[in-house]
Amino acid sequence: MDFGIRHKVALVVGSSTGLGFSTAQVLLQEGVKVAICSRTQEKVDKAVSTLTAQATTDQQVYGMVADYTSPQQLDILLTNVQEKLGKIDILVCSSGGPIPGTATEFDSNDYAKAIENNLLAMIRLSALVLPNMQNRKWGRIVYITSSAAVQPLPNLALSNVARSGLHAYSKSLATEVAKDNITVNCVMPGRINTDRIMDLVRLRAEQHHRHLNEEMGRDFEAIPAGRYGQPRELANLVGFLCSDCASYITGSAIAVDGGAIAGLR
């Protein structure tokens, strides 16, 4: 299938590893010019090297160290991306999850930090790229969130709160910009084989004095597909939502979870 986005420009934040990196790979394979960012130079350099080796030309990939929660660094990031690759057509936001814990063990400062990192920073970034998308009457925004947004997860109170807020914003924004041929969607990973998920599994195993393999087995029993997903399986969906083929899909939240979410959506 031709996604119809060759030569478009994408910014994928939180993309040096994991789901963001796999998304950058998918977009690059579709001929998209891809910009990535991370907070550490080493991770940026490694990711850019891998992506450049897969690109058809060395003008297709740009990487920069940037903290997406800093308004000043965001301004610099966007300026540099536009100078190197062009104006941004596609925005994919992938953010690291907050620390685990229960609702009552966190104070208001903890919640404020999680909301800043996983909600307000995404709103700020979206507001920066939207004017150009509206002027050109084409744009794609995808937020990689969590299944916790629609089915709160035990011991992940901060994520439950922040992710659900981003879903509310995404739905609101989608209805406002649909007339400009801009789509806004959320993709909800369940248990995907990333460093984040494995860290959480190890933590649970330690807390309950179980072997890691036993803890993973418990996860598999709770997932109808019987396994963890792979980053590429989620990235393929993100790539599709960024395409011309998905021009009538907006305001949606789509799970990639092996059937784990119990409720109807």
N, C-alpha and C positions, 0 to 999 in steps of 0.2 A: 504494500500500500504506500502510495506517495503522500506524505504528510503535508506537502505544499508549503513548507517553511524554509526551504533552502535560501540561504543568504540573509535570513532574519538574524537579529541580534538578541541573545539571551543573557540575562544576569541570573546566576544561580548562587544564592548566598548559603553559607554553611555547607560548602561543597568540596572540601578537600578530601573527605572520606565519606563512607557510608552511603546513605540514600541520596544525598545531594550530589556526590561524585558520580554515582551510577546514572543519575538523571543527566548530568553534564555529558556523559559518554553517549547516551541515547540521542540527545539533541545534536551532538557533534556528528554522529553517524547520519543524521538527516540533513547535513549540510548547513547547520546553524552555526553562526559565529558565537562562541561561548566565552563568557567571562565568569571567573570563579573568585571567591575570596575566603579567607580564613584568618584567624587571629595570629597564627605562627608562620614565619617565613619557611621553615623546613617543610611543613605540610603543603604550603602553596607550591613550593619548588617541585616537590615530589609529584603532586597532582598535575601540575602543568606539564612536566616532563612526560608523564604517562599519556596524557591527553594529546599532546603535540605529536607523539609517536603514532597516534591513531588518526590524526587529522590529515586531510588531503593537501592543505597548504599551511605554512607556518603563520599565516595571518588570521587563523580561525580561533586561536586560543589566547586568552589574556588572564593572568592571575595577579592578585594584589593582596597584600596583608591589610586587613581592615576589620575593625570591630563594628558590626552592623548595628549595635546598640548606641553608638556614638553619632549624634547628628553631624558633627564636624567631619568625622571620617567617612560618613555616608556621602556627604557632598563631594568630597575628594574622590571617592570611589566612582561615583557616577560620572564625574567630569572626565576621569581617566578612561573609563570604559567607552564613553562616547568619542573621545579623541582617538582611541586605538581601533575600535570596531564599528562605531556608528551609534545612532540613537537606539534605545532599548525597546524592542518589540515584545519580549517575553520576560516575565519575572517569575522565578521559582524561589520560594522561601522555605528553607529547611533549617530548623533551629534545634540545638541540643536541648534535651529535656531537663527540667529542674530536678533537684535532688529528691530522692524518695523520702516518704514520711507520711504520717497520718495528719488529719485535718487539725487536730488539737495541739500537736507538738510544734506548729509553726506560729509565729506572730505576724502582725500586719506588715512588718518590714520584709519578711520572707515572701509573703504574697505579693507585695509591691515589686520586689525584684523579679519574681517569676513572670508577672504581668508585663513588666518592662521588656524582659528578654524575649518572651514568646507571644506577645500581643502588640504592645505599643511600638516596638521597633519595626514590626511588620506593617503596621498602619503608616508609620512615618515613611518607610521605604516605598510603599505603594503610592502614597501621595506625591512622591518625587517623580515617579515614572509615568503616572497617569496623564498629565497634560500632553505629553508627546503622543501617547497612544490615542488620545481623543482627537488631537489634530490630524493624525494620519488615518483615523477611523479603522484601527486594527490594533488589537492587543490581547495578550493572554497572561493571566495571573493565576498561579497555582500555589497554594499553601500546603506543605506537607506537615500534617498535624499528628493526630494519634486517635486510635479508637476510643481513648479516654474521653474524647469530646462528646461522645454520644452514649457511652456506657462507662461511667467513672470506675477506675481501677483501684483496688485496695492498695494502700500504702503509697499512692501517687497523687496526693491531694493537690499539690501545687500545679501539677500538669493538668489534672482534671479541671481546675478553675481557669487556668490561662488558655488552654486549648479550646474550651467551650466558648470563651469570649471571642477568640479569633474566628470561630465558625459563625457567630452572630454578626461580626463585622463583615465577613466574606459574603454572607447572604444579603446584608444591607447594601454593600457596594455593588454586588452583581446586578441588583434591580435598577440601580442608578446609571450604570454605564453600559447596559446591554444595547441601548440605542446607538452607541458608538462602535458597535461590532467588537466590543471587548468582553471577554468571558472571564469569570472569576470562580474558581472551584477549590475545594479542599480534597486532599487525598489522605485517607486515614490508614496508616500502617498498623497492623496488629503486631504479632511477634515475628519480626523480620531478623534474619541472622546478621546483626550489626554489633559493634562493640558495646553500644548502649544496652541492648537487650541482654547480651552475655554478662555485662556487669551487674545488671539487676538480678539475673538468675544466680550468679555467684553469691550475691548478697543474701538472697533468700535461702540458698543452700547453707550458708554459714549460720544464719539466724536459726534455722531449724535442724542444724547438725545433720544434714544430709549430704550425700555425695553429689557432685555436680551432675553426673549422668542421671541420677535418680530425680533430681529437680527438673532436668530437661524432659525426662519421661513423663512427669506430671503435667508439664506444659503440653506435650504432644497429645496426651489423653484429653485435654480440654479444647483442642483444636480439631474440628472435623476433618481437616486435611491430614492430620496426623504428623505434622512437621512444622518447622519454621519456614517462613518464606525467604526468598533470596532477594537482595536489593534490586537486581535487574527486573524482577517480576513487578515491583512497584514502579520502577523507573519507566518501564514500557507504557504504563498507564499515564504517567505524567507527560511523557512525550506525546501520546495521543491527544491529551487534553490541550496541549500547546499547539496542536495542528489545525489546519483549515478543515480537516475532516470532523472536528468536534465543535464547529461553529454554533451549533444550537444547544450545546450543553453548558449551562451556566447556573450559578447558585446551588450547585450540587455538592454533596459530601459523599465520596465513594470509598468504601473500605477495601483494603487489600489485606485480608486477615485469615484466609483459609476457612472462612465461615464461622469465626469465633464469636462475633457479636451476636448476642441472643435475640435482641429486639428487632421489630420491624422498623424500616426506615423509609 
